[in-house]
């Protein structure tokens, strides 16, 4: 799915995606951004960038999820 990189954290990035018509805030931990994992998410992502992500998990009640790069 496509997601927009909104911000960065110390161990990943916050990515906005749409799942079944609903906006979902997702966390992309550095461990899921490459093999080997980058030291910082900023090494592979840029704020405002739209990228293809794979959905790892989602909590529809809290509208949060976890994504990684394919």
C-alpha positions as CSV (number, residue, x, y, z in Angstrom):
1,X,0.0,0.0,0.0
2,X,1.1,3.6,-0.5
3,X,2.0,5.7,2.6
4,X,3.2,9.2,3.2
5,X,6.1,9.6,5.6
6,X,5.0,12.2,8.1
7,X,7.7,12.3,10.8
8,X,10.6,10.5,12.3
9,X,11.2,8.9,15.7
10,X,14.4,7.7,17.3
11,X,13.8,4.2,16.0
12,X,11.7,4.6,12.9
13,X,9.1,6.7,11.1
14,X,5.4,7.6,11.3
15,X,3.6,6.9,8.1
16,X,0.0,7.8,7.1
17,X,-1.9,5.2,5.0
18,X,-5.5,4.5,4.1
19,X,-6.9,1.1,5.0
20,X,-10.4,0.3,3.8
21,X,-11.2,4.0,3.4
22,X,-10.0,5.0,6.9
23,X,-6.9,7.0,7.7
24,X,-4.4,4.9,9.8
25,X,-1.3,6.2,11.5
26,X,1.4,3.6,11.1
27,X,4.8,3.1,12.6
28,X,7.7,1.9,10.4
29,X,10.4,0.6,12.7
30,X,14.0,0.7,11.3
31,X,14.1,-3.1,11.6
32,X,11.5,-3.3,8.8
33,X,13.2,-0.7,6.5
34,X,15.9,-2.9,5.0
35,X,18.2,-5.9,5.3
36,X,20.4,-5.0,7.0
37,X,18.3,-2.4,8.9
38,X,19.5,1.2,8.5
39,X,20.8,2.9,11.6
40,X,18.1,5.7,11.1
41,X,14.9,5.8,9.1
42,X,16.1,9.1,7.5
43,X,18.7,7.0,5.6
44,X,16.0,5.4,3.5
45,X,13.0,7.7,3.8
46,X,12.3,11.4,3.3
47,X,9.6,13.4,5.1
48,X,6.6,14.0,2.8
49,X,7.7,11.1,0.5
50,X,5.0,8.7,-0.8
51,X,6.3,5.2,-0.9
52,X,5.0,1.6,-1.2
53,X,4.9,-0.2,2.2
54,X,3.7,-3.6,3.3
55,X,1.2,-3.7,6.1
56,X,2.5,-5.9,9.0
57,X,-0.4,-5.4,11.5
58,X,-3.3,-3.0,12.2
59,X,-5.5,-2.3,15.2
60,X,-8.7,-1.0,13.7
61,X,-10.1,0.2,17.0
62,X,-7.1,2.4,17.8
63,X,-6.5,3.1,14.1
64,X,-2.8,2.4,14.3
65,X,-0.7,-0.1,12.5
66,X,2.9,-1.2,11.7
67,X,4.4,-1.1,8.2
68,X,7.7,-2.0,6.5
69,X,9.3,-1.6,3.1
70,X,8.7,-4.5,0.7
